[in-house]
């Protein structure tokens, strides 16, 4: 008989399993029960019946030959034994048509309790798989009234394929720090706001009448003409941080407004941008504090973020001071997502998009091409929808805002465009990933985002990263239910490229994989050349099939090819010798293939 949830206790050790139960189960299973559960964390997707709801039942598949695979009595004994090891009541319910066993956990367990039981099954060598008995619902769009206008989340051409990811993760348990203008109250976002901080120390910029404090409320960043420099026109308040935050984590299925990408996550607003902008020093402290570091004079952060969104930037190289803060934050396990910038220029000229250890995000328009304003270059890691309102207001990114021209007024929604809007798409995706698999490191997150991107459906000149981010495919990959985990195969052997000569090839041997290559195989290329328009670059699959990565162009006079291409190689066997073929097709310029890599 099942005991009430209140009576369940984790006080029963493995040694307390009765001899009768051990006899009823197979010898191999009994031996497995005497092994402690593995210490590795069980992904949230393996413990939930629906996002945020702990599973009440598990489906257990046993290997052929195990007693439990054929005997209901053995499966029942095994369920009881596993439950006693975990200190829970676990009951065999019935045999499924596939031969798997359905076991009942009851309705009083936490996610950690479920994970403990799952661990016991996973440790048993006679168990082929154990998965939650997930609750399925009719597939329908969120009931947010403006969701139909959020093309950036769902349109097949250039949307980020977000809704299917929600079946696996909504970002629950993850805090995202939005380092920006702060937050102005909005009912479509308020439920997901946690404490942040105002890091603006200079009262000429703060516009709130004081320096640093624990109130990150956005008073508005309006400025008069010439107030921010001679010739700079007046500008109304942007409420920029609130727009960014809404894209990441606006409340969803609440019957109003917009849907957030990681609507189960929390937003910690950190205010660094005021009238005319914000200083590096304040941004550095915000990065440090957000990631759990110590900042003199600022209380310890109770809402440490595993994701930081910085939809901001300036000109010039990444300074050592900024890089130091970013590196330290990443070393603490926080992923830093930054805007590439809106100058239609190489991101190498703009910070923090050119810093190391960040995910630098370029913007695409509704057709999936590089947005006209977006920065580009080999330092762009990934592209995401940023919108382009010049082709129609509705082609921008719709999110939460305020109607006040100078100071806060009524809440509203508005279309914006920019890499500032693309960046929170990736920050939201990272939150989904961390919720689905908390053990992911920043490096693993970046690799998976790139490996599971799809080719840009539109044009990009100069480098738009690994392609257009795909939320559903990426989340499936990191939760163990499909996609690519980002294994890299590389060659660093330099090959000279003869001027106006024969093609040269560089091989990479891929082994140890199963099946075909991914539909978004990432090909990273590092070529130095004094006139890249001369170059034709192809990927050659093991069977000899050639995929054109770059064509020659007499109008492309820039130096070097340092970028990543995305190739649909799903028709190719993964294992074998892959080659990068490069040919210089015109006279007077030479170069070197320094190396290249494949990310599966």
N, C-alpha and C positions, 0 to 999 in steps of 0.2 A: 504494500500500500504506500502511496506517495505521502510524504510528510509535507507540512506547510513550509513555504519559503523561510518563514521566521525561524524554523527549527533546524535548517540546514547549517552544518558547522564544518569547517575545514580542520577537523581534529582527528580524522581517521587516517592512519598511516598505511603504507603499502603492506606492512606486516600484518595488518588487521584483516586482510582479505581471507575469507574462510577457505578451509581446505576443500570443502565441497565444491565451491565455485571454481577453484583452480583445477579440480579434477574434471569438471564439466567442459572446460575449454581446452583448446589444443595445447600441447606442450610448448610450442613456439610462442603462442600468445601468453601463456603463463610466465614464460621467461621474460617476455617483453614487459609484463606488468611489474616486474621487480626492478625495472629500470626507471630512474627518475625522469620526469618529463623534461624535454629539452628546454634550454633557457632562452632560445631565440623567440622574439616576439611574434605572435600570430597576427598577420595582417587583418585590419578591421573588416575587410571584405569577407574573411573566413569566419567571422563571428557574428555577423548581422543577418537578420531576416530581411531587413530593409535598412537603408542608410539611417544610422542613429538608433536602430532598434535591435537589441541583442536577440540572437536566434533562440527559439524555444525548442527546436528540433534539429537533428543532424541526420544526414544521409551518409551511411558508412558502406563503402564497397570493400569487400574482402578479396584477397587474391585466390585464384583457383587452387584448390587443394586444402585451403584452411577449413577447419571444422565449421566455423561460423558462416562460411559461404553457402553451406547447404542445410545446416541444422538450425532451426529457430531456437531450440533449447540452448545450443552453444552460443548463439548470438545474444540471447537474453542474459546468459551468465556473464558474457563478456561485457555487456552494457553495465550490469550491476557492478562488476569488478572495476571497470574504468571509473564509474561514479564514486565508488568507495575510495579509490586512490586519490580522486580530486576533492573528496569531501562533499559530493553532491549526489542527489538521487537521479539516476539515469535509467530509463526503462526502455526495453525493446517494445516497439509498437506493432510493426508488421514487416513483411517481406515485400519489396517492390518488384515490379515485373522484370526489372533488369537483374534481380538477384540481390541487390543491395538491401541493407537493413535500415529501417527508419527508427531512430531512437528519440525519446522524449526527454527534454531537460526541464520542463515546467516553465512557468512565467515569472519567476522571481530572481533570475540570475542576472548578474551584471555582465558586461562585455568581458571583464577579466575572468569571471567564473567560467563563462563559455570557453574562453581561450584555454583555460586550464584543462577542461575536458577534451577539447580538440587536440591539445598537446599530447594527452595520453594515447589517443588513437593514432596520431601521427608517429609516435615512437614505436608503435607495434609493427614489426616487420610483416605481419600477416594482413595488414590493412593497406589496400591499394590507394584509397582516397577517403577523405572525410570532408564534407562540405555542408554549409548551413542549408536547411530546407527553407529557401528564400520565398518571401511573399511577393507574388507577382500581382500587378495591377494593370488595368487598361492603359495602354499607351496614349497619353494625351499631353498636349502642351501645358505648361504651368498656367494657372488661372490669372496671372498678373495681367492687368488690362492693357499694358503697352508691350507685352512680349512679342506680338506680331511685328513690331517695328525693330526688333533687335536682330536684324539680319546677320550681324556679326557673330551671333551664337549658333545659328542653325542653317543658314542658307548653304545649299550644296556646293555652289561655285566658290565662294570665298569666306564662308562662315567657318568657325573654329570647331564645329562638330561637338558642341558642349552637351546638349541634352542626353545623349546616350551614356555619357560618363557618369551622370547622376545615379544610374542604377548601381554603380560601384562605390561612389564617394561623393559627398557634398562638402567636404572640407572640415567636418566636425573634429574638434579637438585642436585645431591649428589657429594660431594668431598671426595675422599679417600686419606689419607696421607700415603705415602709409606716411612717408616722410614728405611733407607737402605744406599746404597753406592752413592745415588744421581741418576742423569739422564744424559745419553749421547744421544745427538740428534738423533732421528729416525723418518723418515717421516711417518711411520705407527702408530705413537703414538703422534706426535707433536701437532695435533689438540686438544688433550685432556689433555695437560699439562698446569697447572696454576702455579702461583708463589709458590715457596717453600722457603727453607732456608738451609744454610750450618751450622750445629751446631758443627762441629769439631773445637775445640779450640787449640788443641795440634798440632803444625806444624810438629812434627815428624810423625804424623799419616795422616795429611791432604793431603799431596802430591800435593797440589795446591799452595804452597808457602805462604799461609796466614792462618789466623784463621777464626773465625766466620764471615760470611757475607751473603748477600742476594742471592748469586749465588750457587745453589745446583748442578752445573754441576759436573759430575763424571770424574776426570782426569785419572782414572785407579787406581787399588789397587795392581798392580804388586809388588812383593818383591823378593829380592835375597835370595839364600840359607843362612840359619842361621840368617837372618835379623830379624825374628820374634821369635827367640829362637833357642837354640842349637839343631841341628838335624832336624829342620823344613826345608823342601826343598823349592826351589824357586817355585813361582807360577805366571802364567800370570794373567793379569787383568780379573776379572770375569764379570764386567758390570752387576752385580747381581741385582741391583735396577731396571735397565731397563728391564731385563727379567721378574721380578715380576710385574712391571707396565704394561707390555704388556699383561700378562694373565688377569689382571683386566680390562683394558680399551683400548686395541689396537683399532684403527679405524676399522670399520666393514662395509662391502658392499662398499668398496672403490677400489675393483678390484685388490688388492695386499695383499700379506703377510697373516697374521693371523687375527682371530676374537677375540675381547675382550669379556669377560663375561658380563661386565657392560659397553658396549661401548658408552653409553650415559653419563656416569659419567666423572668426571674430576680427574686428578691425581695431587696431590701436593707433589713433591719429597722433602724429608727432609734428608739431608746427615748427617749420624752419624758414618758410617763405612768407614775407610780409610785403609791405609797400616797396616796390622796386626790386624785390627778390630776396635772396638770403645768402649769408656768408658760408664759405667752406667750413669755418670753425664750428658753426652751429650744426651743420650737416654731419660733420665728423662725430660730434658728440651724440647726435641722434642715432647714427649707425651703431655706435658703441653701446649706447644704452638699450636700444631695441633688441640687440643680440645678447643681452645679459652681461655686458661689461659694466665697469664702474666709471661714473662721471662725477667729479668733485662737485659737491653742493647739490647734487640731485639724488633724491631717494632711490633705493634699489627698485628695479623694475619688477613688478609682480605679474606682468603679462609679457614674458619674454617671447619674442617673435621668431619663428622658424623661417619666415619669409619677409623680406623687406622690399617695398615698392618705392622706387625713386623716379618719378616722372618729372625730372628736372635736369638742368644741365647748363654748361657754360662753354666758352671757347678755350682752346689750348690743351696741353698735355695733361694727363692724369698726374696730379702732384704726388710726391712721396707721402705727404700727410694723409691725403684721401686714400691712397692705396693701402697705407698701413692700417687704417680703420677698417677698410673692406676686407683685407686679408685676415685680420683678427676676428672679424665677425664670421667669416666663412669657416675659420678654424674652430669657432664655437658651434658650428653646425647650422648657421643661418644662410639661406640662399638669398643673394642680392640680385634683384631684377631692375634694370635701368633702361631709360629711354635712349635710343640712338641719337635723337635730335631731329630738328625740323628745318635744316638749312639746305637740303638737297646737295649735300657735300659729303666728303669722306668722313666717316665717324672718327677716324684717327685724329681729326682736328678738334674733337669735342669731348669734354669730360662731363660726367663719369662714364659715358658710353664707350670710351676707349680704355678704361681701366681693366686690369687683369682680374680674374676670379669673379666676374659678373656675367649675367646673362643679358647681353645687349640686344635690344628689341627694335627692329625696323617696322614700319607701318605699311599696310596694304590697303587698297581701295576696295570698293564693292565688286569689282571685276577680278580681284585677286592679283592685280599688278602692283608694283611699288607705287605708293602714293607719291604724288609729284613733289611734295615737300620733304619726304623722308630722307634722312641720311642713309648712306650705303657703305659698302667696303668689306674687307675681309674680317674686320672685327665685329661685324654684325653677326650674332649667333642664330637668330631666329626671326621670323616675321609673324605678325599678328594683325588682325583688323584694326586700323586706326581711322578709317573713314576718309572721305574727301567731299566736303560740302560744296565745293565749287561746281560739282556736277549735280547738285540738288541737296537741299538740307537733309532730306531723309537718308542720304548716303553717308551721313556722319554716324557717330556713336552716341546712342541715347542713354542718358544716365541721370542720376539724382542731382539736383541743383537748388538754387535759391533765386527768387525773383528780384532781390534787392540790388539796386544799381550801385550803391555805396555801402550801406550797412544792411544787416540781415532783415529780410521781410518774410513773405510767405514762401513755403517750400514749392519747388517746381521740378520739372524735368526739361532737359535741353540736349540738342545734338551738338557735340564737339568733334573736332578732328585733331589728329596729331599723334606722334609717337608716344605722347603722354597718355593717349587713350589705348594704344596698342600694348603698352607695358602692363597695365593691370590685367589684361587678358592672360598674360603669361604668369603674373603673380597669382592670379586665381587658379590657373592650372597647377602651379606648384603646390598650392594649398590642397587641392584635390589629391595630388600625388602623395604628399606627406601624410594626409589622413589615411589614405589607402595602405601606405607602407611607411610607418614612422621611422624605420631604420635607414631610410635613404639618406645619403650624404649629398651635399651640394653638387659635387662632381658627378655623382650618379644621376642626379636630377637633370643637370644640364645635358648629359649624354643621352638620356632617355627622351627628353624633349626634342632633341635634334634627330635622333634615330627614328622617331615615329612621326616626323613631319611629313607632309605630302608636297609634291612639287607645286610651285606657284602656278596657278592657272593663267596668270597674266605675265606681262613682261617685267623684267628687272635688269637694269644695266649697272654694273659696278659691284654687285655682291649684296644679296639679301639674306645671307645666312643659309641655314639648312633647308629652308622652305617655309611653308605655312603650317603653323602648329596645329596639331590634331588632338583635341582633348580626349576624346573617347579612346582612341588607339593608344595614347600615351598612358592613360590611367589603367587600361587593361594590361599593358605591358608590365607596369611596376607592381600590379596586384597579382601577377602570375596567371592572368587569364588571356594572354595573347599579346601580340605586338613585339617590339624589339627592346631588349634591355641595354643596348648600346655597347656591345663588344667591338673592340677596335683592332683592326689588322693594319699594319703600316709598313712602309719602306722609307728609309732615310738615305738610301744610296743615291748620290747625285749623278745625273746623266746630262751631258752637254747636248744642247739642241743646235744642230748645224744651221747656219744661215741659208735660207732658201734651199733646203736640202731634203734628204730622205727622213721619213718619220723615225722617231726613236721610241722604245718601249721600256717600261719599268714593271716588273712582275711582283705580285703579292700572292702567296699561297694561303688559301683559306682551308682549314681542316677542322674536324671535330664537331661540325654542325650537322643538323638533320634537315631534310626537306629543301625547299627553295629559298632563294634570297628574298628579302622583304620588298614590299611594294614601294617603299621609300628608302632605298639604299642610299646612304650618305657617302659621297665621294669628296674628300677633302684634297685640295690641290695647292701646292706651293711651288710656283714657278717665278723666277726672276727673268725679266726680259725687257728690253728697252723700247719695244713697240708691240704691245700684246695683240694688236689688231692683225699681226702677221700669223698668229697661231691658230691651229685647229687642234682641238683636244677631244679624244674619244676614250670611253671605257670599253674594254674588250672582255667579254665574259669567257668562262672556261671553254664553252663550245664554239668560240670564235665570233659570236654575235657582237656587233659593234653598236654602242650607244653614243651619239654625238652630244658632248657636253658643251663645246664652244666652237662656233664657226669663225672663220676669218672675217675681218671687217676693216676696210681701208680707212674708216672714219674714227676708229678706236685707237687713239695715239697714246693712251696712258701706259704707264709701266706696270709690269708684273701681273700675275694671275694668282691671287691668294684668296681663295673662297671655297665654299662647299656647294656641291651640286646634289640634287635629289633625283634618283633614277628609279623608275618602276622596273625592278629586276625580278619580279615575282615569277616570271616564266623560266628563270635560270636556276640550275642546281647551285646551291650555296658553295659546296666544297669544290676546290679546284684552283687552278692558276688564273687569277684575274690580272689584266694588264692595263696600264695607262699609256695611251699612244699619243704622242705630241709631234706635230710637224710645223716647221716654219715655212710659210708659203710665199714669202717675198724677201727681197734683198735688203742688205745694209744693217740689219739688227740681229743680235744673237742673245742667247739666254741659257738658263740651266733649269732643269727639273730637279729641284732640291729634295723633293719627297712627296709622298701622297699617302692617303689612308682610306680604308673602307670601314664604315661603322654600321654593323648589323643590328 
